[in-house]
């Protein structure tokens, strides 16, 4: 889908800060984050919304969304995290490629307004979150914890 910005990022035809990627799912930083560490998790295959995505693909996306939630809490020391998924323009969907927002929250709530992600913040967040992911995967493989690791 040439007009879909997420498909172009997945195809490496447009820039995006990748935090996680496997054969089916990718997680990138939101270009206009609500809070530091705002991540978008999506299937690599294009599905318009919740009504189009097959259950198996939805499960894979949600498994990664859970992992990203843990990683932003551990890596960025967030106090909490919110998962949001919008369907249709009236519900706030802007990019029509199914995706889940993983938004970390800190003691002060959220930014008063959304600003474009700076390169410095992107580098810092990717570094901290990927390090947290590495630790999560190491810990879960040692414990045999299937609820946290992605295999």
N, C-alpha and C positions, 0 to 999 in steps of 0.2 A: 504494500500500500504506500505508494510514493508520497501521498499527501499526509500520512500519519507521522508526526514527529517522533513518536516512540518507536515505530518501525524503522525510521531512519537512524535513530540512535542505536537500536539493536543491530542494524546492518552496518554500523560504523560509518554511516554517510553524514551524520550530524554529531556534534560533540555532546558528551554526557559523562558525568562522573560516576563510574560503576563502583558499587560497594560490594556486590555479590553477583555471581553468574554461574549457572549450570546449564545443562542441555535444554531445559524447558523454561526456566525463569531467570529474570534479571532484576536487580535492584539498583536504582540510581538515586542520586541526590536530586531533590526538587530544585528547579532553577529559581523559584521564588518561594523560599521556605517560610512556613509559619513560625518555626523555631529552628534553632541550630540543630542539625542532624535529621531534618525532615526528609524521609526516604520514600520513594515510590517503588512498589513491588508489582511486577506484571509478568504475564506469560510472554514468551518470545513470539509465539504465534498470535496473529491479530484476531481479537474478539472484541466487538464493539462495547459490550456491557455485560452485566450479570445474567441477562436473559440469553445471551449468545454463547457464553463460555461453558464448555462441558464440565460436568461435576469433577472428573479426574483432574483437569487443568486447574479448576478452582481450588481443589485440595492442595495441589502443589504450590500454588501461589500463597495460600494461607499458611502453609507450613513454613515457607520462607518469611512471610510477614511476622510470624511468631518469633522466628530466629532473629530477625532484624530488630524487633521490639526488645528482646533480651540484650542484643548487642548495643543498642543506643543507651539502655539503662546502665549496662556495665561499662561501656567504653566512654560515654559522655557524661556519666553520673547524673542522668535524668532522674527526677523524682517519680515520674509517671510517664505513660505513653498512651496515645489515642490512635485507634485504627479507624479510618474513614474510607468509605467506598461510595462514590456517587454514580447515579445512572440517569442520564438524560439532562438536557440543558436546565430544566426547571429545578433539578436536584443539585445543580452545581457542577455537573460534568462539563469540562472544557475540552479535554482531549478524549476522543472517542476510540480509545483502546483501553480495555479493561485494566484497571490498576487499583491498588490499595495504598492509601497514604498511611505511613507509620510516622507519627508526629510525637517527638519527645517533648515533655513538659518539665519545667524547672520551677523552683519556688515562686518565681514571679509571674507565672502564667505564660502568656504569649506576647510576641512583638505587637506593637500598636498597629503597624502596617507591614505588609510584605515588601521586602526589598530583594533585588537580584543577588543571587549567591555570588560572593567574591571568590576568586581563585584561591586566595589564602585560606578562607574558611573551608572551601571544598577539600583542599589538600589535608588540612587538619582533621576534618571529620572522617574522610576516607581512611586516613591513617589510624585514628583511634577506633573506629568501628571495625575495620578489618583485623586489627590486633585483638579486639574483644571477640570477634568471630573465631579467630585462631584458638584463643584460650577456651572458648565454649566448646569447640570441636575436640580439643585435647581432653578437657575435663569429661565430656560426655562419652568419649571413646574409652576412657579409663574406667568409667562407672558403668558403661553399657547402657547409658541413658538415651533411649530412642526419642524422647520428647524434646530434646534440644538440638541434637546433631542432624545435619542434613547428609544423607548418604546417597 
